[in-house]
Amino acid sequence: MSDAPDTPEPESGSLPEAAPAKPVQPRNPLHGVTLETMVVALADYFGWDELGQRIPVRCFQSDPSVASSLKFLRKTPWAREKVESLYLFMLRDQKRNAQE
C-alpha cells in the first residue's frame, strides 16, 4: 500500500490542454518591440520634422507627440506598417554605421 492520499486518478483526456507555446522569433527584429518604442526611437533618430517628411501623416507633422502618434497608429494599419518599415530601415542604418 502506498503512502499517497486517496485521491482519484484523473481520467485520460480530462486534464485541460496547455496552450500552445508562442513561437520564438529570434530573427524577427520587431518581436517584442512596442509601437511606443518604435515611435520614440524614430523621433530620436530622425527628429519629428524628418519623420513627418518620410511618413507624411498629420500626427508627425502638426504638433507631434508620442501620445498622439500612438493613438493614430493604433487605429491605422497602413501607417503602422510604414512606421515598422522605417524602424527596420533605421536598425539597418545604425548597424551599417556601427560597422564603419
C-alpha positions as CSV (number, residue, x, y, z in Angstrom):
1,M,0.0,0.0,0.0
2,S,1.3,3.5,-0.9
3,D,1.6,6.5,1.4
4,A,-0.2,8.7,-1.2
5,P,-3.5,10.2,-0.1
6,D,-6.7,8.7,-1.5
7,T,-7.2,11.0,-4.5
8,P,-8.9,9.7,-7.6
9,E,-6.7,9.5,-10.7
10,P,-7.8,11.9,-13.4
11,E,-9.4,10.2,-16.4
12,S,-7.4,10.4,-19.5
13,G,-8.5,13.4,-21.6
14,S,-10.0,15.3,-18.6
15,L,-6.9,17.5,-18.0
16,P,-7.1,20.9,-19.6
17,E,-4.7,21.1,-22.5
18,A,-1.8,23.5,-22.2
19,A,-2.0,26.5,-24.5
20,P,0.5,26.1,-27.4
21,A,3.8,27.9,-26.7
22,K,4.3,31.1,-28.5
23,P,6.9,30.6,-31.2
24,V,10.3,32.1,-30.6
25,Q,11.2,34.6,-33.2
26,P,15.0,35.1,-32.8
27,R,15.4,36.6,-36.3
28,N,12.4,39.0,-36.2
29,P,13.7,42.4,-35.1
30,L,10.2,43.6,-34.4
31,H,9.5,40.7,-32.0
32,G,8.8,42.2,-28.5
33,V,9.2,45.8,-29.7
34,T,6.3,48.0,-28.7
35,L,4.9,50.6,-31.0
36,E,5.8,53.3,-28.5
37,T,9.4,52.1,-28.5
38,M,9.5,52.4,-32.3
39,V,8.0,55.9,-32.3
40,V,10.4,57.2,-29.7
41,A,13.4,55.6,-31.4
42,L,12.4,57.1,-34.8
43,A,11.7,60.5,-33.3
44,D,15.1,60.4,-31.6
45,Y,16.9,59.2,-34.7
46,F,15.3,61.3,-37.4
47,G,13.6,64.1,-35.5
48,W,9.9,64.9,-35.8
49,D,10.5,67.1,-38.9
50,E,12.2,64.4,-41.0
51,L,9.9,61.7,-39.6
52,G,7.0,63.8,-40.9
53,Q,8.6,64.1,-44.3
54,R,9.4,60.3,-44.5
55,I,5.9,59.3,-43.3
56,P,3.6,62.2,-44.2
57,V,0.8,61.9,-41.6
58,R,-0.5,64.8,-39.5
59,C,0.4,63.2,-36.2
60,F,4.1,63.6,-37.2
61,Q,3.8,67.0,-38.9
62,S,1.4,69.1,-36.9
63,D,2.2,69.4,-33.1
64,P,3.8,65.9,-33.0
65,S,3.9,63.9,-29.8
66,V,4.3,60.3,-28.9
67,A,0.8,60.1,-27.4
68,S,-1.0,61.5,-30.5
69,S,1.1,59.3,-32.8
70,L,0.3,56.1,-30.9
71,K,-3.4,57.0,-30.9
72,F,-3.4,57.4,-34.7
73,L,-1.1,54.5,-35.5
74,R,-3.1,52.0,-33.4
75,K,-6.2,52.8,-35.5
76,T,-4.4,53.0,-38.9
77,P,-2.8,49.8,-40.1
78,W,-1.2,51.2,-43.2
79,A,0.5,54.0,-41.2
80,R,1.7,51.5,-38.6
81,E,3.2,49.3,-41.4
82,K,5.1,52.4,-42.7
83,V,6.4,53.1,-39.1
84,E,7.5,49.4,-38.8
85,S,9.2,49.6,-42.2
86,L,11.1,52.8,-41.3
87,Y,12.1,51.4,-37.9
88,L,13.6,48.4,-39.7
89,F,15.4,50.7,-42.1
90,M,16.7,52.7,-39.1
91,L,18.0,49.5,-37.4
92,R,19.9,48.5,-40.6
93,D,21.3,52.0,-41.0
94,Q,22.5,52.0,-37.3
95,K,24.1,48.6,-37.9
96,R,25.8,49.8,-41.0
97,N,27.1,53.0,-39.3
98,A,28.4,51.0,-36.4
99,Q,30.5,48.7,-38.7
100,E,32.3,51.6,-40.3
